């Protein structure tokens, strides 16, 4: 393959260090790269002179850098990224990593591992980026039209079995519970470290086809969780990267239902915070279409609820009513089948309380405070104590509806309950709801009950 020079044409010291760490000669690396290329349908004819050119600062075109990373990774027994071999620069990391829906499994693994590594070691580059709904459109389209990966099994690296998959699933469940209880600010660093230090080694290991599919499904779930926590810590740009890669991992797992979940529960809700209601509904519809025939009624209820939110944000009351009725009907079917065991664990949380929570937001968007208060109260009755962040949000939605109805004493009492719970969390979303509630109180700032509430908040802020 032809080579292009690195911009600075400086010696590639990172690649040199890895070759030494792998105890590999230039000729030996060339052979390993050629063999790895054959497995991916590439006729690479590199030799020791090629490797010498890379060390002097030249970079091969196309998929070759990813093949070099994989070849070195096999020798070292761990994932090796483009950054580690000196073939990705900081500008590329900041602008592109995690934003692409890779066409093949090799590229997908490289992309998601690069994201995890970048998140751990380059927070200033990744977390500082802003979110954009346009970045979600192309990956959702690719997911809709791309067939499942024909093969995900790997024959090199440390062996991976179903016990490893079970460990990732258990860790995801435990971390999700901690997130509900304490917020993403406390838990997200743990998730990212686990992905980068443990999960990256597993997906770069050796596994048969059934184990590989199950592994990618587990990785998709934890990656989606990390994306949700990025939203909770106010990092929309980072969240969209995690959601895109969670969608790609679901594709590798051949799990259409979870892919739809990523679109509706992750990307669609992210579009809400990015202020694009049309895409909120579009992403939810894409979830319905792409997961058709694969989603359980409970999952379909979530899809419809997400689309209903988009219509509410656009002021389309009739379409909102139709989608919300479909969500309720689907959930009733799911409840009737509760003992069937059809639902995957990742959708089990979507119950009447969660649906009422979504509908409370919708009625608030439509300017219907009475209906919003009713749904928020139903949600609060159903949310267990462990859903602390969800209870905080529900209380603020209820308090805001009470302000709109001029029930200031009730509103401030409800708001203080939310503030007390928020003190136990590290949640950007919770703080955003608090600030929204405070803005709603501004027109009533001279009222004694509002002055007292504001004073208590100021006292907490200085404590």
Buried (B, 14 or more C-beta within 10 A) or exposed (E): BEBEEBEEEEBBEBBBEBBEEBEBEBBBBBBBBBBBBEEBEBEBEBEBEBBEBBBEBBBBEEBBBBBBBBBBBBBBEBBBBBBBBBBBEEEBBBEEBBBBBBEBBBBBBBBBBBBBBBBBEBBEBBBEBEBBBEBBBEBBEBBEEEEEBEEBEBEBBEEBBEEBBEBBBEBBBEBBEBBBBBBBBBBBBBBBEBBBEBBBBBBBBBBBEEBBBBBBBBBBBBBBBBBBBBBBBBBBBBBBBBBBBBBBBBBBBBBBBBBBBBBBBBBBBBBBBBEBBEBBBBBBBBBBEBBEEBBBBBBBBBBBBBBBBBBBBBEBBEBBBBBBEBBBBBBEBBEEBEEEEEBBEBBEBBBBBBBBBBBBBBBBBBEBBEBBBBBBBBBBEBBEEEBBBBBBBBBBBBBBBBBBBEBBEBBBBBBBBBBEBBEBBBBBBBBBBBEEBBEBBEEBEEBEBBBEBBEBBEEEEEE
